[in-house]
Amino acid sequence: MHYVYILWSSKSKIFYYGSTDDLKRRLKEHNSGLILSTKPHRPWELVFYAAFKNQKLSNDFEQYLKTGSGKAFAYKRFVDASTLKKKNRMI
């Protein structure tokens, strides 16, 4: 299985979109600082994931989520951005 996931940084108040074939391992890598692009924004919370049968479908969906319309779709359907903002006192 291949996964697309969305992480939330309570420190930086940002989302991160990624894909992997091992979700548990990848989340540990993000939170332990092994991923340079996400290291300064730790800790990360997994707020959404979806499983796909093959890597192509996973990569295609990840790329879609990184577009403007994909982010709007994710905010509306997958993550409750307003709850996260209130929970973390984001203005």
C-alpha positions, 0 to 999 in steps of 0.5 A, spaced: 500 500 500 502 507 498 499 512 503 498 520 502 498 524 508 497 531 511 500 533 517 499 539 522 504 543 525 502 546 532 508 550 532 508 553 525 501 553 524 502 549 517 500 543 513 505 538 510 502 534 504 506 527 503 506 520 500 510 514 503 509 506 503 510 506 510 506 511 514 508 509 521 516 510 519 515 516 515 511 520 521 517 518 526 522 521 521 518 527 521 518 528 528 525 526 529 528 531 525 530 526 519 526 530 514 530 537 513 524 540 510 520 539 516 525 539 522 524 546 524 516 545 524 516 539 529 512 536 532 507 534 527 500 531 528 497 526 523 490 529 521 489 525 515 491 519 510 489 515 505 491 508 502 492 507 495 493 500 491 499 503 487 505 508 487 502 512 481 495 513 484 498 515 491 503 520 487 498 523 483 493 524 489 499 528 493 500 532 487 493 534 486 493 536 494 498 541 493 495 545 488 490 551 490 484 547 488 486 540 492 488 544 498 481 547 498 478 540 497 482 538 503 480 543 508 473 542 506 473 534 506 479 532 510 481 537 515 478 541 520 482 547 519 478 552 524 478 547 529 486 546 529 486 554 529 482 554 535 486 548 538 492 552 537 490 559 538 492 561 531 489 567 529 
